Amino acid sequence: MHKKLQLAPKKIFYQRFWKNVLFGSAIMIVCLLIGIIGYKSTVPEFDWYDSLLNASMILSGMGPVIDANIILTKSAKVFASLYALFSGVAFISTIGILIAPIAHRFFHKLHLEDTEPE
């Protein structure tokens, strides 16, 4: 889109915004499912609720919620480490996807104001 084109109507902006929200939500759900299945398969003491809790806490950046009485296997530690690194990138990328249409509209509006004849 060229900077000299008119600003898209609000209806089109909202359509683009909600498309990005759905796309970002889909990414987060897939990432959450990866974490749930990974925790459930690497930590035998975890039920589905514990796996959901740990996956969602790591994905949100809060950190794991692991009981001190549970001793993690080496494979569980490796999974938790890789999932934490993956989650950080996935979370930041999703925030970028959500902010993109807002930032695009903001900067497009600034360029339109700069190019208007006096």
N, C-alpha and C positions, 0 to 999 in steps of 0.2 A: 504494500500500500504506500502510495506516495504521500509525502507530507503536505502537499498542496491540495489534496482531495479534502472534501468536506468531512467533518466529524460524523461518524456513524450515528444514526438515531439511537435513542436510549433502548428501544426494543431490541435492536440488533446487538447492542452492547450487552444487555442482560442475557440474550441467547448465548453469546460467546462466553460470558462469565459463567453461566450455569453449565455449559459444556465442559469448561475447565474444572469446575467443582466436581462434576460427575467423573471426569477422567482422574482427577487427583484422589477422589474417594475410592475408585477402583484400584488404583495403585496401592493405597494404604491397606485395603482389604486383602489384596494378594500378599503384601508384605506381612500382614498380621497372620495370615494362614500359614505362610512359610515358618514363622516363629512358633506358632502353636504346634504344628506337626513336628517341627524340629525338637522342641522341648519334650513333647510327648514321647518321641522315639528315642531320645538320648538320656532322659532322666526317668527311670522306671517308677520312681516314687511319686511323680507328678501325675495327677489326674488331668482331665481336660480343662477344668477350671484353673488349676495352678498353672498349666501351660498358657492359657489365655491371659492370666494375670501377668506372668513374667514377660510374655511376648509384647503385650500392650504397654507395659511399663518401660521396657527397653526401647520400643518403637517411639514412644513419646519423649524419650530422653531422661526419664526419671531414674532409671537404673533397675536392676533385678530385685525381686522380692523372693529370696531363697532362704528357707528355714536353716538355721545354724546346725540342726541335727542331720540334715541331708548332706552326704558327702558326694560331690559330683565326680563322675568318671572323667577320664581324660577326654573321651570323645564329647562328653557334655560340655566340658570347659572349652574345647576347641569350637564347638557349635556356638556357644554363648558369646565367645569372642568375635567370631566371624559375623554372627547375627547383629551384634552391637555395632560393628563397623558398617555393615550393610544398612542398618536402620538409620544411622546418622545421615548417610548420603541420601537415602530414600526420603527421609523426613524433610531435609533441606530442599531437595528437588521438588517435592510436592508443594511446599510453600511457594517456590518459584513459579510453579504452574498456576497456583491460585492467584498470585499477585500479578502475573503477566498481563491479563487484559486491563487491569486497573492502571498499571504503569504505562501500558501502551496508549490508553486513552488520555492519560495525564500529559504525556510527552507530545502526543499528537495535538492536543489542545494548545500547548505552549508554542509549538511550531506554527500553528495557524495564527496565533496572536502576533508572532514575529513577522509573518509574511503579509499581513493585512496592509493595504495602502493607506497612507495617512491623508 
